[in-house]
Amino acid sequence: MLVGQQQRLQEDIREIVAQHGHDRSALIPVLQELQKRHTTVSDFAMQVVADELGIHPAEVYGVTSFYAFLRQPTKGRFVFRLCRTISCELGGKSRVARQLENDLGIAFGETTGDGRFGLEWASCLGMCDQGPALLVNDRVYTRVTPEQVHQIIDECKSTFGAHARQAAHS
Amino acid sequence: MIQVNSKKTPFTFDSIEPESGLRAALGMSRADIIGEVSACALRGRGGAGFPTGTKWNLAAAARVKPGGAKYVVCNADEGEPGTFKDRVLLAEHADMVFEGMTIGARAIGAPHGILYLRSEYVYLRPHLESVLARRRSENLLGKDIGGVAGFTFDIHIHMGAGAYVCGEETALIESLEGYRGEPRNRPPFPVDTGFQGQPTVVNNVETFAWVVCILSRSASWFKAIGTKTSTGYKLLSVSGDCREPGVYEVPLGISVAELLAKVGGEGAKAVQIGGASGHCVPASEFGRKIAFEDASTGGSIIVFGPGRDMLAVARNFMEFFVEESCGQCTPCRAGNTKLLEGVEMLERGECSMSYLQELLALGETMQLASKCGLGQSSPNAFVSIVKHFKDEIMGRTLAN
């Protein structure tokens, strides 16, 4: 990482911590905000957060790796999380999963080469009456069919550009 | 796109006058509020069924440690597979949930409230924040609520980060404090030593909404519904093989067969009651009652139609627990992996009856020796499916 980038990240983290406070209970909200802005929480970022909160970096790593939405193996601008729990399975999630892999060209747990899309499994999304359910960043799609997958990816692509960050998290 | 509204029956909540429960509570002493909640025998709607009045009474009597204050926490970490009633409540009856939290605050003397919202429901947050802001402007939150001098209470929202185990109240508190969501040893209980070491009441979303109804109507109204030990109505989230999946309000004590008739699930082969941590009830037992003393559920009802492979169901549940075990205690961390391996052996038709018996014994060990509810209940689905569907799962060949 370039020194300039590191400095920017550091400043960003200081700003986030100033908002949420230096108490340990601010750790998860800080990590969530950081991830929202930078799509991932890097080792360097964890170190800075630890310094800011006055705790050991291993503590920050321990928390980040514990929570599914923080540890996030993928780094895409758009994170696709397909529910794999029972009602969505009964509703046909396996075919949606296959089509997601086909249309994105990656397997679950991977990120596309251009850094645009990440594909992950999710445990129950609480949309069991309308499965299969798919969460794309903060947006839920329900009763997803294999043929809709392409359209959902296109929707993301059309919002990717100058205003991508706002669109991705709106 | 998303349809938040999944209501399939009218809810009692629709017919309750807004703020009538809070108004009644403001005219009552703390002891009387807790007395009402105890008298109606309301039990926690998250699934464990602990008596709400008892919980509040303990928290009210607990002493605040120097420099702190008590907390009221609403558990909106609705992660049990097959449950989505709290999503509907938060989307459509958020005021009533916050009103219930305010009554709880009044009862135990807490100035702080926290809504712990699962990250999967992050899209509900803007709506919930706007409801909170409006309540502050209407003096239903903040200082001297409802004109009662000295009654100060406010609520903030804290997001979860994707961990089923955080629905367990001590894991939830760990998460609130910025730690891994690993359940604590109990005692001490949260009512005495909870968030930041202070007395804390953690209740389910639905529990708070019922408190409002009880104070608005009466304890005797609520108690007249349901069975002797499971009073009142319950929201059920119904999914799976039925014509009308969605959220139903039913009196506790309703039989599985009656429920199936309502939801268009006649002819089902089995019903999973209580989600992944619950039990699988076969058609021969559809006369059982949905109540704390019989087939107990926090709201999850999953219907399996005649063509479903029950071993595939067991596999899905075991995969869920292998993923969601926090890994802190061995029975749960290692046990769930062993049970999943057992399911895979059954799939390949390579499991002897004596090994299956060993797996069932392992299930018993997990139920007895795991530290929290997750590990204690994780073998339930496997054990009940093995018990009722041996014919279907033994001696498989790859062809079937």
Interface residues (C-beta under 8 A of the other chain):
Chain A: D23 R24 S25 A26 L27 I28 P29 L31 Q32 G62 V63 F66 Y67 A68 F69 L70 R84 T85 I86 S87 E89 L90 A122 S123 C124 L125 G126 M127 C128 D129 Q130 G131 L135 D138 R139 V140 Y141 T142
Chain B: M1 I2 Q3 S6 E78 G79 E80 P81 G82 T83 F84 D86 R87 R118 S119 E120 Y121 V122 Y123 H158 M159 G160 A161 G162 A163 Y164 S175 L176 E177 G178 Y179 R180 G181 Q196 S237 V238 S239 G240 D241 P245 G246 V247 Q272 A276 I302 F304 R308 A312 V313 N316 F317 E319 F320 E323 E324 C326
